[in-house]
Amino acid sequence: MSAFLDPAALMRIKSLELRAKVVVEGLWKGMHRSPYHGFSVEFSEYRAYVQGDDPRYIDWKVLARSDRTYIKKFEDETNLRCQLVIDHSKSMKYGSQSFTKADYAATLAATLASFLMKQGDAAGLTTFADGIEEHLPPRNRPGHLRRIITELERPAKAVGTSLDLSVGQLADLLRKRGMICLITDLLAPIEHLEKQLALLGAMGHDLVIFHLMDRAEIDFTFEKSAHFRDAETGTERFIDPQIARETYLKRLQTHRDTIQAATDRHNVEYHFCPTDQPLEEVLFDFLSARQRKKASKSSAPRAAA
């Protein structure tokens, strides 16, 4: 799992669709080398062959690759509807490398959509800043992935973030239960977001948060004194990094601890993603977490019996 593509090299590929394809192919190669080889086919659209199934629907490629017999599920058997919810606020335009958090978020969303739809699941897209911008409901139809990619390629309006307002609007749009993947830098008060997460959880949605941060934001690697401007409010402050670093890092840790506690309280799957982390690893961690969650659910009734 160590030969994944550096994000800076990946972002040099101009086509978002091609970037997503490269990540998904890298993931498959990585899993092929790992002890988890073959587990992903159990993720969504396949189920084990049982006596009486029509052999015409056996996936022979999976059989050849894993020596396990699976039947492809049809759309009405697929129970996964995934809504990808992308933060388009100004702070996402920051990046200390050759790409921004917004670039990373778009690539991650395109990768997840591509992977899920190839598995036969339905993917949708919502973008937000101080409110919902665009909303595509989950689908798995020809041309739908292209629509998602097109929306992800549109320049963000880049205004402030209002997580509570946006998530509240989302609750009104998503009446059918499914998985919601929120991709954001979470640079906003968490208290309001927590209430909305509780609401979405109560509606039966399965919540996943990908918390993106740039390496410079994580380690506060700035050296020279300078005016720092809040990307969303425009407020400027003169800061000496040598003096401010310790306080900044403590406040950041408190912020992250608050997020972790809130997601734990509401059974939200939380992934912290520095933007220098290879996207194949992010996707692999996500699939591993889903697999553990699925195994935990399936074993719960036996444990109770």
C-alpha positions as CSV (number, residue, x, y, z in Angstrom):
1,M,0.0,0.0,0.0
2,S,3.1,2.3,-0.1
3,A,3.4,3.0,-3.8
4,F,0.5,5.3,-4.1
5,L,0.7,8.5,-6.1
6,D,1.7,11.7,-4.4
7,P,-1.2,14.1,-4.5
8,A,1.0,16.9,-6.0
9,A,1.8,14.6,-8.9
10,L,-1.8,13.5,-9.2
11,M,-3.1,17.1,-9.4
12,R,-0.9,17.8,-12.4
13,I,-3.4,15.7,-14.4
14,K,-5.7,18.4,-15.6
15,S,-8.7,16.1,-16.3
16,L,-10.7,15.5,-13.1
17,E,-12.3,12.4,-14.6
18,L,-8.8,11.0,-15.5
19,R,-7.5,11.8,-12.0
20,A,-10.4,9.9,-10.4
21,K,-9.7,6.9,-12.7
22,V,-6.0,6.9,-11.8
23,V,-6.9,6.8,-8.1
24,V,-9.4,4.0,-8.4
25,E,-7.0,1.9,-10.5
26,G,-4.2,2.6,-8.0
27,L,-6.5,1.4,-5.2
28,W,-7.3,-1.8,-7.0
29,K,-3.6,-2.5,-7.6
30,G,-2.9,-1.7,-3.9
31,M,-5.5,-4.0,-2.6
32,H,-4.3,-6.7,-5.0
33,R,-0.9,-6.6,-3.2
34,S,-2.4,-6.3,0.3
35,P,-3.9,-8.9,2.7
36,Y,-7.3,-7.3,2.0
37,H,-7.3,-8.5,-1.6
38,G,-10.8,-9.4,-2.7
39,F,-12.7,-7.7,0.2
40,S,-13.9,-4.8,-1.8
41,V,-16.2,-6.9,-4.0
42,E,-18.3,-7.5,-0.9
43,F,-18.8,-3.8,-0.6
44,S,-21.9,-3.2,-2.5
45,E,-23.1,-4.6,-5.8
46,Y,-22.1,-8.2,-5.3
47,R,-23.4,-11.0,-3.1
48,A,-22.2,-14.5,-2.7
49,Y,-23.7,-17.1,-5.1
50,V,-26.3,-19.4,-3.6
51,Q,-27.9,-22.5,-5.1
52,G,-30.7,-21.5,-7.4
53,D,-29.1,-18.3,-8.7
54,D,-29.1,-17.9,-12.4
55,P,-25.5,-18.7,-13.5
56,R,-25.8,-16.1,-16.3
57,Y,-25.3,-13.4,-13.6
58,I,-22.1,-14.8,-12.1
59,D,-19.3,-12.3,-12.4
60,W,-16.6,-14.4,-14.1
61,K,-14.0,-11.7,-13.7
62,V,-14.3,-11.6,-10.0
63,L,-14.3,-15.4,-9.9
64,A,-11.1,-15.5,-11.9
65,R,-9.5,-12.8,-9.7
66,S,-10.5,-14.0,-6.3
67,D,-11.6,-17.6,-6.8
68,R,-14.9,-16.7,-5.1
69,T,-18.3,-16.8,-6.8
70,Y,-20.4,-13.7,-6.8
71,I,-23.7,-12.7,-8.3
72,K,-24.1,-9.1,-9.6
73,K,-26.9,-7.4,-7.8
74,F,-29.4,-5.4,-9.8
75,E,-30.2,-1.7,-9.2
76,D,-33.3,-2.5,-7.2
77,E,-31.2,-4.8,-4.9
78,T,-28.7,-2.1,-4.3
79,N,-29.2,-0.5,-1.0
80,L,-26.6,2.2,-1.1
81,R,-27.4,5.7,-2.1
82,C,-24.5,8.0,-1.4
83,Q,-24.8,11.8,-1.4
84,L,-21.4,13.6,-1.7
85,V,-21.6,17.0,0.0
86,I,-18.8,19.3,-0.8
87,D,-17.7,22.5,1.0
88,H,-17.3,25.4,-1.5
89,S,-16.4,28.1,1.0
90,K,-13.5,30.5,0.6
91,S,-11.3,28.7,3.1
92,M,-11.2,25.7,0.8
93,K,-9.3,27.8,-1.8
94,Y,-6.2,27.6,0.4
95,G,-3.3,25.4,-0.4
96,S,0.4,25.7,0.5
97,Q,1.3,23.3,-2.3
98,S,0.5,23.5,-6.0
99,F,-3.1,22.7,-5.3
100,T,-5.9,23.7,-2.9
101,K,-8.1,22.0,-0.5
102,A,-10.9,22.5,-3.0
103,D,-8.9,20.6,-5.7
104,Y,-8.3,17.8,-3.3
105,A,-12.0,17.7,-2.3
106,A,-13.2,17.6,-5.9
107,T,-10.8,14.8,-6.7
108,L,-11.9,12.8,-3.6
109,A,-15.5,13.3,-4.5
110,A,-15.0,12.3,-8.2
111,T,-13.1,9.3,-7.0
112,L,-15.8,8.2,-4.6
113,A,-18.5,8.7,-7.2
114,S,-16.6,6.8,-9.8
115,F,-15.8,3.9,-7.5
116,L,-19.4,3.6,-6.1
117,M,-21.0,3.9,-9.4
118,K,-18.8,1.2,-10.9
119,Q,-19.8,-1.0,-8.0
120,G,-23.5,-0.4,-9.0
121,D,-24.4,2.0,-6.3
122,A,-26.0,5.4,-6.7
123,A,-24.1,8.6,-6.1
124,G,-25.3,12.2,-5.9
125,L,-23.6,15.6,-5.3
126,T,-24.4,18.6,-3.3
127,T,-22.1,21.7,-3.1
128,F,-22.5,24.3,-0.4
129,A,-21.0,27.4,1.1
130,D,-23.3,29.8,3.1
131,G,-26.2,27.6,1.7
132,I,-26.8,24.9,-0.9
133,E,-25.4,25.8,-4.3
134,E,-26.0,22.7,-6.5
135,H,-27.8,19.5,-5.8
136,L,-27.9,16.3,-7.9
137,P,-29.8,13.5,-6.3
138,P,-28.2,10.0,-6.2
139,R,-28.5,8.1,-9.5
140,N,-26.7,5.3,-11.3
141,R,-27.6,6.0,-14.9
142,P,-25.5,6.5,-18.1
143,G,-24.1,10.1,-18.1
144,H,-24.7,10.7,-14.4
145,L,-21.1,10.4,-13.4
146,R,-20.3,13.0,-16.2
147,R,-22.8,15.4,-14.7
148,I,-21.2,15.0,-11.2
149,I,-17.7,15.6,-12.7
150,T,-19.0,18.7,-14.6
151,E,-20.4,20.2,-11.4
152,L,-17.2,19.4,-9.5
153,E,-15.2,21.2,-12.2
154,R,-17.3,24.4,-11.9
155,P,-15.5,27.3,-10.0
156,A,-16.9,27.7,-6.5
157,K,-18.7,30.9,-5.6
158,A,-16.3,31.0,-2.7
159,V,-18.2,32.7,0.1
160,G,-18.4,32.0,3.9
161,T,-19.4,28.7,5.4
162,S,-22.6,28.0,7.2
163,L,-22.5,24.3,8.0
164,D,-25.7,24.4,10.1
165,L,-27.8,26.1,7.4
166,S,-26.4,23.9,4.6
167,V,-26.8,20.6,6.5
168,G,-30.3,21.7,7.6
169,Q,-31.3,22.3,3.9
170,L,-29.8,19.0,3.0
171,A,-32.1,17.2,5.5
172,D,-35.0,18.6,3.5
173,L,-33.7,17.4,0.2
174,L,-32.7,13.9,1.2
175,R,-35.9,12.1,2.2
176,K,-34.7,8.6,1.3
177,R,-32.2,7.1,3.8
178,G,-28.7,6.6,2.5
179,M,-25.0,7.5,3.1
180,I,-24.0,11.1,3.3
181,C,-20.3,11.9,2.8
182,L,-19.4,15.5,3.9
183,I,-16.1,16.7,2.6
184,T,-15.0,19.9,4.3
185,D,-12.3,21.7,6.2
186,L,-14.7,22.2,9.1
187,L,-13.5,25.7,9.7
188,A,-16.7,26.7,11.3
189,P,-18.4,26.5,14.7
190,I,-19.0,22.8,15.4
191,E,-21.9,23.3,17.9
192,H,-24.5,24.0,15.2
193,L,-23.1,21.3,13.0
194,E,-23.5,18.8,15.8
195,K,-27.3,19.5,16.0
196,Q,-27.6,18.9,12.3
197,L,-25.6,15.7,12.4
198,A,-28.0,14.5,15.2
199,L,-31.0,15.4,12.9
200,L,-29.6,13.5,9.9
201,G,-28.7,10.5,12.1
202,A,-32.3,10.5,13.5
203,M,-33.6,10.4,9.9
204,G,-31.6,7.2,9.4
205,H,-28.8,8.5,7.3
206,D,-25.4,6.9,7.6
207,L,-22.9,9.8,8.0
208,V,-19.3,10.1,7.0
209,I,-17.1,13.2,7.4
210,F,-13.8,13.7,5.5
211,H,-12.0,16.5,7.3
212,L,-9.5,18.1,5.0
213,M,-6.6,20.2,6.2
214,D,-3.5,21.5,4.4
215,R,-0.1,20.5,5.9
216,A,0.7,24.2,6.7
217,E,-2.5,24.5,8.6
218,I,-1.8,21.3,10.6
219,D,1.9,22.1,11.5
220,F,1.8,25.9,11.3
221,T,5.0,25.8,9.3
222,F,5.1,29.6,8.6
223,E,8.4,31.2,9.5
224,K,8.1,34.9,8.8
225,S,5.9,37.5,10.5
226,A,3.2,38.7,8.2
227,H,-0.4,39.8,7.9
228,F,-2.7,36.7,7.9
229,R,-6.1,37.2,6.4
230,D,-9.2,35.2,7.2
231,A,-10.3,33.8,3.9
232,E,-13.9,34.0,4.7
233,T,-14.3,37.2,6.6
234,G,-11.4,39.2,5.1
235,T,-10.2,40.1,8.6
236,E,-6.4,40.7,8.8
237,R,-4.1,40.2,11.8
238,F,-0.3,40.7,12.0
239,I,1.1,37.5,13.5
240,D,4.6,36.4,14.5
241,P,4.6,32.6,13.9
242,Q,7.3,32.1,16.5
243,I,5.0,33.5,19.2
244,A,1.7,32.3,17.9
245,R,2.6,28.7,17.0
246,E,2.1,27.1,20.4
247,T,-1.2,28.7,21.0
248,Y,-2.4,28.0,17.5
249,L,-1.5,24.3,17.8
250,K,-3.3,24.0,21.2
251,R,-6.4,25.6,19.8
252,L,-6.3,23.4,16.7
253,Q,-6.0,20.3,18.8
254,T,-9.0,21.4,20.9
255,H,-11.0,22.0,17.7
256,R,-10.1,18.5,16.5
257,D,-10.9,16.9,19.8
258,T,-14.3,18.7,19.8
259,I,-15.0,17.3,16.3
260,Q,-13.9,13.8,17.3
261,A,-16.1,13.9,20.4
262,A,-19.2,15.2,18.4
263,T,-18.8,12.5,15.7
264,D,-18.4,9.8,18.4
265,R,-21.5,10.9,20.2
266,H,-23.6,10.7,17.0
267,N,-21.9,7.6,15.5
268,V,-20.5,9.5,12.6
269,E,-17.6,8.0,10.7
270,Y,-14.8,10.5,10.8
271,H,-11.7,10.6,8.5
272,F,-9.0,13.2,9.1
273,C,-7.4,13.8,5.7
274,P,-4.2,16.0,5.4
275,T,-4.1,17.0,1.7
276,D,-0.7,15.5,1.3
277,Q,-2.2,12.1,2.0
278,P,-2.5,9.9,-1.1
279,L,-6.1,9.6,-2.2
280,E,-5.8,5.9,-2.6
281,E,-5.1,5.6,1.1
282,V,-8.1,7.8,1.9
283,L,-10.3,5.6,-0.2
284,F,-8.8,2.4,1.2
285,D,-9.3,3.6,4.8
286,F,-12.9,4.5,4.0
287,L,-13.6,1.0,2.5
288,S,-11.9,-0.7,5.4
289,A,-14.1,1.3,7.9
290,R,-17.2,0.4,5.9
291,Q,-16.2,-3.2,6.0
292,R,-15.7,-3.2,9.8
293,K,-19.0,-1.5,10.3
294,K,-20.8,-4.0,8.1
295,A,-19.1,-6.9,10.0
296,S,-20.0,-5.4,13.3
297,K,-23.7,-5.1,12.3
298,S,-23.9,-8.6,11.0
299,S,-22.3,-10.0,14.1
300,A,-24.5,-8.0,16.6
301,P,-27.6,-10.3,16.5
302,R,-25.4,-13.4,17.0
303,A,-23.8,-11.8,20.0
304,A,-27.2,-10.9,21.5
305,A,-28.5,-14.4,21.0
